[in-house]
Each structure stands twice: as structure tokens, then as C-alpha cells.
Amino acid sequence: MPASPEDVPTGPNRRQALGLLGGLLGGTAATLALLTANGPAAQAAPAADLPERARTLLGRLTLDEKIALVHGAADPKRTGAAGYVPGVPRLGIPELRLTDGPAGVNLAKPATGLPPVSTLAASFNPALAREYGAVMGREGRALGMDLMLAPQIELSRTPLFSRDKDQAGEDPYLNGVIGAAQVRGIQAQGMLAQAKHFLANNQVLGQTGDWTTGEGAYDFRVDDRTLHEIYLPAWEAVVRADVASVMAAYNHLNGPWNSDSRATLTGVLRGELGFEGFVTSDWGATHAVSVGAGLDLEMPDGSYFGDRLKAALADGSVPQAALDTAVGRILGRYDALGLLDGSRVPAPSSVDVEAGAKVAREVAAQGAVLLANSGSLPLGKDALAGLALIGPSAAQVLVSAGGERAYGFEDRLIGPLDALKRTAGNGASVRYAVGNDLTGTAVPASALPGGLSRAAGPADATLDFTGDKALPTGSSHTWTGVLRAPGTGEYLLAVQGWGASLTLSLDGTELTTAAAPRDNFVRKWATVLPTTDGLDNGRTTVRLTAGRDYRLKVTAEGWAAGVAGRGPVQVRLAWVTPEQRAAHVREAAALARSSHTPVVFAWNGSGGSIGSADDFTSLSLPNHQDDLIAAVAAANPRTVVVLNTGGPVAMPWRSAVGTILHTGYVGQEGGRSTADLLLGRTNPGGRLVVTHPKQLTDHPVHDPAHPERYQGVDKVVTYSEGVFTGYRGFDRAGTEPLFPFGHGLSYTKFAYDALKVRADGSGYAVTFTVTNTGDRAGADVPQVYLGPPATSPVELPLRALVGFERVELKPGESRGVTVRIGERQLSYWDAAHGSWVRTQGARPVYVGASSRDVRLTGSAG
């Protein structure tokens, strides 16, 4: 008779034993069924399994003290931390402050505005990823934080996912390498890292349902093989990097909520992967007193792990051992990083602004991907003598989109336009046209018949209380009236300001907000760029009919005392009319026509049509930017497009534009790095971390024949593409992408030769030589892919990434590269038996510059 979970040892032998147990029981599903049947008591590790210091503290804690350690509370210091857990002063257990990531420290005090993880991952540079993590760890410590909500290691399954910018792309191997490097960088600074969001959290649509009740949430169903081969490898990588904590995701997975799932939190994460840290819920993601299921810390409060947990302990429905296990796991990680005995790495006394800026600039430079180049880049002498920059993110640096990141230091937010003017040298002439205005102009009195009424005083003819006309600090106001458009069409409407929380409503529907405090600080990220005069910019687009009266309401609620940066209330109601938009396009085209080289900067948001927490609604650029690019390209065939986007976008203008540079979101130093890239001071060496489809329906998740994969059927999203995500799915279908995974050009050229594949332990060593055959120094990222054997019990991808190396080479320089293929990479997950099975027979090995650009072919076996 097979062993039961109670017989499984704790400590170093537990992982091996649970793996054996899974095999005996016929796979993960059977293991988890037995774990579930044995109930929560089976999950409680004995206190003897803890480090001595944590074990001693656990024995001295009162019940109320234990409960206080397993849920969040209000931070008495109001630092702007995302979460707070009180300590136990009488026992020397410190407070724990958790700060948002995954791209820098998001607090009331400023920190380095790093580019998002998608830009970092495009560097294909694990050493840089470790430096990226180290910046977050150092700055978090300097600002009084203890735990970083990073790295984010979901897989980019759909290009519509609004969080794709925050993760390392569509390949599980790359995702794990970049994630593990960040963990090591963060934790080397004495900062706990929390990887998020576990598990299969790959779209916003259907993720949560009603925030209060959870009603309407979809079930995300993923088969066992797909989980193991695609969605778990990155988690295994961060577990091996000794990540302190894991955040459980919002969504349902194969039935249960992730935060309440014994199957995944105990059976998979701890049982299979061997995780020994603590699990935290995403904020508001807990739906039960699930401490016995494997959740250790509820955030942001104690809705379930407070009074309800205490009552469950009293009536015996939750055993005391389950709470002790959770507290023990938390204390164990405190102890591992020296929080309990004073051995923690000392915190810096302040943020090192220059050190952070150096890494941010390097990430933006190394993560830039040259998608196409007809010869317009780098900019030559003639181009610089007649250069035109077009687009709002040319004049302003697009750090990133949305929150959960550091905003950056205001005095370092220099746009590419200013950076080029400062550094292009004598003889350069750089002109600018906005092309796509995101600030607009104050709505004129002619469109506000009768003016806008306030509770006291006469009506205001227009709403523009900015600069010297600002209203008193802390004051609150409501304006109502009528908006009457002069013509029919699409208008950009905006409420802009500072010093007050702002809302804009039309006909009783709230359209947009701006400048709302979070705790005691505010950031200018209502949308991707503030106004050109430095106000937060809550924008939306609406279709208005000429002559129709719309009920308009604008509110401004002055910030409370204690909000950082509190000052006079500034508020403006602004718009861009269809006529103004068309005029900007004509102006940009005219400038392009009179220039040698026009460079159009295009942008998108973090979701929706402009920028929100929702998924994107399409791959089209927002705000009619395709029309702008087409007009400029028609005026000048040397047009260059720079994409400040977090992922793939549609390119209906592709045949008219020969040169495209995808810089992504660029962080606080991105204006400088972009100037360096355009001028050729930096040679772009980034590679795409997701496949760019020609059209959305080409993507395997958005195949019209499979609505269950994204839209869902009867509120069930089924990952029926299985292991054929991203480029694997394109290869399987024989679909030609717009740009393939791993693609990226250079200002120089590289050649590969001398491929050898030899046995190396239980795997293989792949060696080859890379040579820079051009006349510039540059970086290349040779990639190694593994193909399927002639026959296999399961269908395998035509190519799967198994290794890569970023190499920096001078002109004419050669370097040998060795990539090792391990036993796991030669195996598939046998769901029937719950184990990895190595394939039989020789397997092709491909070395190339992308998943589609194969240069060398060999054989393993």
C-alpha cells in the first residue's frame, strides 16, 4: 500500500519523497486528491522542522500574536507601502513592509524608474536582470522596506494581457532565467522577494468577477502536461533561487481560487517544487479561511485570517497546527535573511540615484529591439542636419504604463527630443511636431453654453484653474453644466490637474479620473504621459454629436493634509477635437516632407484603448496613430518608427516604413538611451520576448475556431492550445508572424559556425562560434532550440528554446559559446504517471538568431 502524506518526511528529504509519492499514486491529480482527502491537518509541518530561532519564537507567541502575523494591517508610518504586517516587539520580531513591484520601489518617496520587465527580458541578459533586482533590493532597503513584490513571472500567453509589459515573455525557459536572476539580486540586499502571481494568471478578462463577492469570475482550466511544461518551469526556477515568498493569484484554476487551493499551494508548489517559503494572497484574493490549504499570509487585511480564523480555531474546523505552520514559514524566511538576529545585510542610508540611473539606462539600451532597418539607422550626418521628431513620447519620456512601479526622479525625466538636442553635436537641426496631441487645449466657452456652475459664486466660462490661476490648497469643488460639440466625431476629453482628486463625468457616467492619492502620495500616471505643463492627465475618447447637449460634471476634491506634494488645486477641462487632430497630422506630414529623416514615436497604454487595468481590446495603436504614421511615411520614404509599446501592435503601415525600433517602455533614463540608440552610440541588441502576429487572429490563443481560449465558453477559459503557446503555436500552424520570437537586428552583422553537439552527463553540450563580421561593436543573442525526435508518444513543439547567451563582440572578434541541454529539457511530462519521461531517439538541435532564423543544425543523440 503506498505511503500517505502523513508518512512523508519533512526537511531536506521531503521534496524527493513527495515526488516518489506522486509516482506511486499515478500522477499529480491522484496525489492532490489524497492530500485533499486527508484535510488541512495533513499539511501542517511540525515545529521541529523550523530553524531553532523560529521554533523558539513560535513557542512563545500568543494566539493573538500568531494571528496578527498572518494578515495585513494599516501601516502606522504611512510610507506608501503596498502592505504591512506588525511585528511582536516583546519577542524582537520586526515589522514587515511590502512594496509594489515589479519595476522599482513604489512609495511616497521617489525611487529609480526602471523600465518594465518586458524591456529587461528583451536584453536576454541574466546578469543585467540580477543588477535590476539588486537596484530594487537596495532602494527598497534604503526606503525602509522588507519585501519586494517582484519578480512577476506569469507567461505572456495572449498579446492582449495588460500585464505583459511586467513579465518576461512567452517562453518558459527565458521567463525562469530572468525571474530567478531578479530573485538573487533582490535577496542579496537583505530584501525578501515575492514572485507573483501563482498560477496560470494570464489575462484580466474573467480573472476576478465582482471584487466583493467573486461572482462572475471564470474558471481557468489547464491540463497537467501544459501546467508542467509551460506554466510551472519559471516557478521551479525561482524556488531553486530560494525565493522567500510566492503571491497567489486572483483567478480560479481548475476549480478552486488560487489563494484557497490546496491542490496547487500544497500539492504542486510545496509538494512537487519543494517551496519552503510563505505564500501570500494577492490583495483581496482570499475567499476562505484557507490557512490549512497552504496560504500563509492574507493581504491587505484580516477579512478571513483575522476574526474568522480565530473562530475557526475555536470550533476546531481549522487545527492549531495549520496556523503554527503558516507562522513558522513566515518566521523561517525572516530568519533566513537575518531579520531575527541582526545579521541582515545592512541597509543603505539613502537611495543612490546615479547607481540606479546607470542600471535603468543600461536596461533601456540593451532591451531595445531593432525590428527592421532599411538603412535609416543609425542617423547619419545628412539625417541629423534635417531631423524631425514626431509624437508625444518624443518630447516626453514614456517611463512605463500603469502603476506597480517606481515613478522615477522628476529631474531625470528627459525626453528623446531634448536628449538629442543636447548630444547630437554641431550641425544638427532637430525639429518637432506633436502629431498626436495628448495634452490638448482648454475646452472653450463656446462649447460650454451658460458656463459651468459651482456651489458658490458665478459660473465659470471655462474650466482652467492652472498655474497662477490655481485654487486654494485643500479646497474642493464641483462644476456642472452642458458640453456642446461644434462637430460630430471622436474627441479626446481630459480632466487634468494636481493638488486634488479629479473626476470627469458625462451624462451621469464617469469617464476618467486623475491625481487620486494612494495612501499619502500621488503619481502622474492616470494615463501614459502627463500633460506638457506637468499635470496628471486623465484622458478618454468619446464620440460626440454636433449640437447635442451633454450633461457635464467635473469634481475636484483637494488632497488631505499629509499627502506628499500637497499644494494649490489645479484643474483643467481639456480636449482635442477631430479638427485639431487632423491639423496635427497635416502639420507632421508637412514637417516630414521638409526634413531629411522623420522619426515618429508611437505609444500604447497598459490596456483598453488608451490605458487602463483591463486587457487591450485590439492590437491597433490608439488615438489614430496609424493614420499619423501613414501620412508621415507617404510624405517621406525615409520615415523611422520608434515604438514605445509594451508588446506587439498591428502595423498596417509596415510596407511603407522600412525602419522600426521597438524600445518598449523605457524607464526614467529612456530619453537618453533612445538618443544613444538613434545616434549609434549604442548598438541595439535586444530580442523579442513575444511573437508579433500580423493580425490578432493569427495568434493561437485568438484563433476564431477556439473562443474557449480567451473569451471563454460558459465562463470557462480552457487552455486548449496546450504546450503550443507563442512561437510554438505559430510553428505548429505554419503561420508566418510579423516578427518572430527572438528576433532582433543590429547595426553590425554576425556569423555562426563550428557547431558541435556532444554528450555531457545526462544531457548534451552544444558549442559553436559567433563572429562579428561587421564594422561596429555590438551584441548578439544566439539561441539554441530543440526539435522533436522522429517519433514520440506525445506531440512536441517543432522548436523549443533550451538556451541562449548574449555576447558582446568588437568588429572581427569571435567567441565560442556553449549551451547545455539538460535531462529535463529532453523530457516531457507524462500526465498519466505524474512524472517526467525522457524522449527516445535523436533530436534536432537548431542554432539561430530567432525562432525562425536558423543558421546551424545539429543532432542530439
Helices and strands as residue ranges (DSSP letters): G 5-7, G 11-13, H 14-25, H 28-38, G 40-43, G 47-49, H 52-60, H 63-68, E 83-85, G 89-91, E 96-100, H 117-122, H 126-142, E 147-149, G 164-166, H 172-187, E 192-198, E 219-221, H 224-226, I 227-231, H 233-240, E 245-248, E 252-253, G 258-260, H 262-262, I 263-272, E 278-281, G 291-293, H 307-315, H 320-336, H 353-366, E 369-372, H 381-385, E 387-390, H 392-395, G 410-412, H 416-423, E 430-433, E 441-442, G 445-447, E 464-465, G 467-469, E 476-484, E 489-498, E 500-506, E 509-514, E 536-544, E 549-558, E 570-576, H 578-593, E 597-603, H 625-635, E 640-644, G 654-656, E 659-662, H 670-679, G 696-698, G 700-702, G 707-709, E 716-718, H 726-733, E 750-760, E 763-772, E 778-780, E 783-786, E 800-804, E 807-809, E 814-821, G 824-826, E 827-830, E 835-838, E 843-848, E 854-860
